[in-house]
Amino acid sequence: MPPASDAIDETRLRQQLAHLPLGEIRFFRSVGSTNDMALVWAASGAPDLALVYAEEQTAGRGRGGRRWFTPAATALAFSLILRPNREQEAPAPFFAALGALAVCDALNAFSLEAQIKWPNDVLIRQRKVCGVLGEAIWSGSNLESIVLGIGVNVKPQAVPPPELLNFPATSVEEETGHAVDRLALLAAILKALLRWREQITQAVFLKRWENLLAFRGEEVEIFADTGERHAGVVEGLTSEGSLRLRTAQGRVLHIQFGEVHLRPLL
């Protein structure tokens, strides 16, 4: 068990976040997946900016159902329910980017330089420190809500063992070299997310996202779960949030958001 001083309880969570205009908060010591809990809550009428937070996830997941490793009191594992209004309607990739931008800004406040590995991971020194999973609830063709799940490795113990990794990983404390207040980091992420949400349809949002792209100007390989692969140099983003990739033949491909993965070519 983690030391009592390291554990977050519901009282401390609510006190730390009291200054933020969140909806309701649901706290769990242990849960299968915060996104699963949030999806059920969203479908039953959760308010905008409702938060699900867990100290431990036993069945956390990323894109494609991949496992997300969340031992107790070592990470941040939470899901935020967004109900976009007409001014906040944006292409689906922008919502995952919203979470990633917020994490990058928060880490910057902790003197860490973070980048976004398209489409939805946050890196420090080309090692994954955070993953973002956005899931939508639709009513016909109307977007009712987005569940934005965010997992951040804070302590070294949050980093999965090597055999479970498909990309190098790190933790916030490994990068800072000292203990980090998880609640302060959570509050910083949520504060940044609320700020960027108001700008999600503005040019400044896309520009900031593009400026934070990892491997920009470098050669990478893109591969999809379907087996399709492309190699080329990362040029930037389209207005829809697709990745612009220039191949060796000079073609510029627009890689759409989905079950695709990116890794640098050495």
N, C-alpha and C positions, 0 to 999 in steps of 0.2 A: 504493500500500500504506500502511496506517496505521503510525505510529511503533511501534517494538517495545514501548515502554512502555504503549501503548494496547491491545495485543493480549492476549487471554487464552489461555493454553495449558493442557493437561490437568493438568500438575503444579500450577499455581497454582489451578486450579479445585478440585481435590481438597483442597488445603491449606485453602482458604478455607471449604469446606463440611464439613470433617472433624468439626466439632462438632455437626453436625445428624444426626439418626437416619434418613438416607436409605437406600434400597436401593442397588442397583448404579448406577454412573454411566457413561454413554457420551458421549464427547466427539468432536465433529467440527469440523474447520476450516471445511468447507463441506458442505452437504447440501441436498437438494431441499426437504424439509419435515421438521421435527422431529416433527410429529404423525404423518406417514406412517411414519417410522422407529419411533416409539413404538407405533403400532398393531400393526405386525408383531411387535415385541418382546413386547408384551402378549399377543398371540395365541399366542406360543410359550412363555409361562410366566414372563415378567418378574416380579420380586418387587414387593410393595407399595412405593411411594415410589421406584421406579426413575426415574432422570432421564436425559433426552436433552438435551444442550446443543450448540448450534452457533454458531460465530462468524459464519457467513454462511448465509443461506437463498437458494437460487436459484429455488425454486418454493414459497415460503411461501404459506399461504392462510388466509383467514378463513372466516366463515360463508358458505354458498352457493358455496364454491369461489373466493371473491374473492381476488385477489392480495394478499399481505402483503410489503411491500418491506423487505428486510433486507440492506443492504450490509455488507461485512466490518467487524467491530470497531467498529460504531457503535451497536449496540442490544443488547438481551437477547432471545434467541430460544431458548426451551426448552419441553420437554413433560415433565410429571410423570404417572406411571402410578399411579392409585389403585385399590386393591381394597377397596371399602367392606365393612365388617362389618355385622352387623344393627343395631348402634347408630348406624351412619353412613348408613343408607339414607334418602335424601331425594329429593324431586322433582328432575328433571333440571336445572331452572334454578338450583337451589341450588349446583351444582358450578361453573358459570360464575361465579356470584356469589362463590364461595369464592376463586377466583383474583383477581377484581376487588377484593374486600375486602382481600386480602393486599397487593395493589399499593398500594391507598389508604393502608393503615397504614404501609407501607414509605416511601412518598413523604412522608407526614407526618413521619417521622423525619428526612427531609431538608429539613424546614421548608417543604413544599409542601402546599397544600390541594387534595385531589383529590376528585372525585365520580364516581358511576357513572351512565353513560347507559344506561338499561335497553335491551336485556337484558345486554350483556356488554362495554361499552367503558368505559375510564377517561378522564376529562377533567380538565384543569387549565385554569381560566379559559375553560371551554366549548370547549376544543380537545382533540382526541383525542391521548392520549399512549400508550395501551396498548389492545390488543385481546386478548380471551380466547376460545378455541375449545375447547369440551368435546365429546368424541366417546366414545360408549359401545360396549362389546363385550358382547353378550348370549349366553347359552346358554339357548335357549328363552325362558322368562319370567324367568330369573335374570340379574341384572346382575353380570357377572364383573369388569369393570374400567371405569374412566373414564380417558381420556387427556385431560389438561388442558394445552392449549397456550397459552403466554403470550408475547406480543411487546411489548416496551417500547422506544419511541424514546428513546434516551439522548442521543446527539449530534445536532446539527442535520442532519447528513448522512443520518440515518436517516429523516427526514421525506420522504415521496414528493413528487414534483413535483406542482404544482397540477392538472395535467390528469388525474392518477390519483386525486385525492381526491374523495370524495362527502360529506366533512364536514371542517371546518377541523382542522388537526393542529398539534402542537407537539412539542418534545422536553424531556427533563428538564433538560438543560444550558441551553436557552433560557430556561427558567423560573427556574432557580437563578442564572443569570448567571455560573456558574463550572464548571470541570471536575468531573465526578462519577465516583467509583470504581465501575465497573460491577459488579465482584465483590462489593463491599460492599452494593450495592443488591440484587443477586441473593440474597445471604445473608439480607438483611432481608425480602425477599419470601417466601422459603421458610420462614423462621422464623415469620412471621405466618400463612402458609398452614397450617402444622402446628398452630398454636394454634387457628385458627378451625375447622379440620377436626374437632377434638374437640367443637365446639359447634354443628355444622351442623344438628342436629335440635332445638336449643334456641331458646327465644323470643328470647334475646339476639342470636342470629345474624340473624334476620329483622328485628329492631328496628334493628340497626346498618346492615344493607343498606338499609332504608327511609330511615334518617336521612341516608344518603349519596347518595340519589337526586338526580341533576341534574334541573333544571326542575320540581321539586316545587312545586305551587301556580301553575305557569305553563301557558300554553296551548301545546300541541304538536300535531303531525300524526303519526299512525301510518300507515305504508303497508306493505303486504305484497307479496311477489313475485307473488302472484295478482292484484294490481291493486286489492285492497280497501283503502280508506282511511277513517280516522276522525280527527276533530279534537276536542280537549277539553282539560280541565285535569287535570294529573297529581295524583292524590290520594294515592297510595301503592301498597302491594302487598297482595295476598291472602295467605292462609296457604300457598298453593301456589307463590308467587313470580310470579303473574300481575300485570300492571300494572292498577291501578284508574284509569280515565279517565272524568271527568264531562263529558258533552257539553253543548252550549249548550241543549239541550232538557231537561236535568236527568237524563238517563239515566246510570247508572254502568255502564260496560262493563268487563269483565275481559278484557284482552288477553293471550292465551296466548303463552308462549315459543315461538319458531320463526323462520321466515324473515321477520321483520318489522323495520322500521326506524323510528327516531324522530328527529324534528328539530323545533326550536322554531319557532313561528309568530311572525314579526316584526310 
